[in-house]
Amino acid sequence: MTITRYKTAKCTVERPLHIGCPLGEGATRLAEALSASALPLGEAFQLRDDLLGVFGDPNEPGKS
């Protein structure tokens, strides 16, 4: 889960939200709230992607 968190959740989901927060004049509390939802979302995305990569039909998710 640690690898999943840093591989996808933080880099792909959380960090872009943090970058956009100051651009949209977001407050620190907003960044914390975004992290609270972004990390589980990113982890779920990566876990699903891994499962599809191992057990998925190559014609469905587009993975070999």
C-alpha positions in Angstrom: 0.0 0.0 0.0 2.9 2.3 0.6 4.1 1.9 -3.0 0.6 2.4 -4.3 0.2 5.6 -2.2 3.5 7.1 -3.5 3.4 5.6 -7.0 0.0 6.9 -8.0 -2.1 8.5 -5.2 0.4 11.2 -4.4 2.0 11.8 -7.8 -1.1 11.5 -10.0 -4.0 12.7 -7.9 -2.9 14.5 -4.8 0.0 16.7 -6.1 -1.9 18.1 -9.1 -4.7 19.2 -6.7 -2.1 20.8 -4.4 -0.5 22.6 -7.4 -3.9 23.9 -8.5 -4.9 25.0 -5.0 -2.8 28.2 -4.8 -3.6 29.0 -8.5 -7.2 29.1 -7.5 -6.4 31.0 -4.3 -7.2 27.9 -2.2 -6.5 27.9 1.5 -4.5 25.3 3.5 -7.7 23.8 4.8 -8.8 23.2 1.2 -5.5 21.5 0.4 -6.0 19.2 3.5 -9.5 18.4 2.4 -8.4 17.6 -1.1 -5.7 15.3 0.3 -8.2 13.5 2.4 -10.2 12.5 -0.7 -7.4 12.4 -3.3 -5.2 9.8 -1.5 -7.9 7.1 -1.2 -9.1 7.8 -4.7 -5.6 7.5 -6.1 -5.0 4.2 -4.2 -8.3 2.8 -5.4 -7.4 3.7 -9.0 -4.0 2.0 -8.8 -5.3 -1.1 -7.1 -8.0 -1.5 -9.8 -5.4 -0.9 -12.5 -3.2 -3.6 -11.0 -6.0 -6.1 -10.8 -7.0 -5.4 -14.4 -3.4 -5.8 -15.4 -3.2 -9.3 -13.9 -6.7 -10.7 -14.2 -8.4 -8.4 -16.8 -9.5 -9.3 -20.3 -7.0 -7.7 -22.7 -9.8 -6.6 -24.9 -11.7 -4.9 -22.2 -9.3 -2.5 -20.3 -6.9 -2.3 -23.3 -4.1 -4.0 -21.4 -1.9 -6.8 -22.8 
